[in-house]
Amino acid sequence: MKILIISQYFYPESGAGSSRAYFFAKYLTELGHSIKVLCATPNYPSGEVYKGYKNSWRNKENLSGINVIRTLVYPARYSGFAKRFFNYASFTFSSSAELLRGEDFDVILVSSPPISVFLVGLLARNVKKTPLVLDVRDVWPGAAVATGNLKTKWVVKALETLEKLSYKKANKIVTVNEETKGILLENNDFLEKENVEVVFNGVDLELFKQIPKHSIKTKNTVTLSIVYTGTIGEQHSFSTFLETLSMLNKKAKNVKFSVIGEGSKRDYFIEAIDEKKLSNISFRRDLKYRDIPSLLNNYDLGLALLRSNKYLDSAYPVKTFDYMAAGKPVLVSGGLAMRKLVEENKIGFWVPAEDPKALASKVIEISRLPRNKLWEMGERGRKLVEERFNRAEQAKKLEKILEDVVQSENRS
């Protein structure tokens, strides 16, 4: 198949959106399909154009057989509605202009958020007369409203209209888990169950194959090291994290945290650490994803933080799969879907969202456990991602979905 993937975020950018779009493109290419990716000039999440890239109307790149077209974007760190609007709008405009070229495709896959890419997908469907598949990672605008990123009523109404129109026009909708599928069906009674498919996020196990099997520091019974990787943003409750750090700073001197990431709340977080004079936390800017596997070997536990709302209750943070692939147990604050995953598979620990006392108490409890208990949880987590969240296997499922859409369109 000849497949066009439209995603505002793409490698080398960090974050769940870039990661998911890249793994789709990589594995579908390896399966023998011709892939073209239409994305923005890389600038997320720092709001600075990446070194080696030029922010122009059209830049061509070949990444291991993936044809990538990067178009003009207004770089922004997502600190305010106006900047976010121009960031989304600029890519919508520049990528739409690219679609006017004459190239044809068998199927178009559009990955959101932001929901503005749905406009590009609808245009692509009409211009190319090609079936459209929507990949819905977060349910917008609902998720944006729930986290406080979007408050303007007329904008919310306009995006809700775009959302429903896009779902109606799409040949198929793909999402990240059964919980998010349930929200889509609940919010849109015109959707049929068979029109929404699940393709999990997961891990590129090739990147983690060099991780030692017994990677938890079983001999170190003094210090417990906990790492948070990824986006420092609105949907992650860093106010909860800061309160937890303050509680543990004197109570649990044997617990050390590291944050490796970037995002709209980065400066707020660093300033608060300095203001509170916290000595139990270190910080470094985001790393390239290929460096994460070896880095995780230096820690005992991986942390994920979610705020409390129904959209995030359905989330599977991508970072948790990385932790599991590295043989680390996970500590998750919030998310009912994550609670089920963690507790049913015994791969770590869960506490309610936005409850710093519960999080601090759980950390102290973990610090007193024998390290072999953590190792056993890490082993179960590694086995779980190998069996259920292997990106190579998930790509085969996506391939089948896309093939069925193309065949159905051809028959009609």
Disulfide bonds with the S-S distance in Angstrom:
none
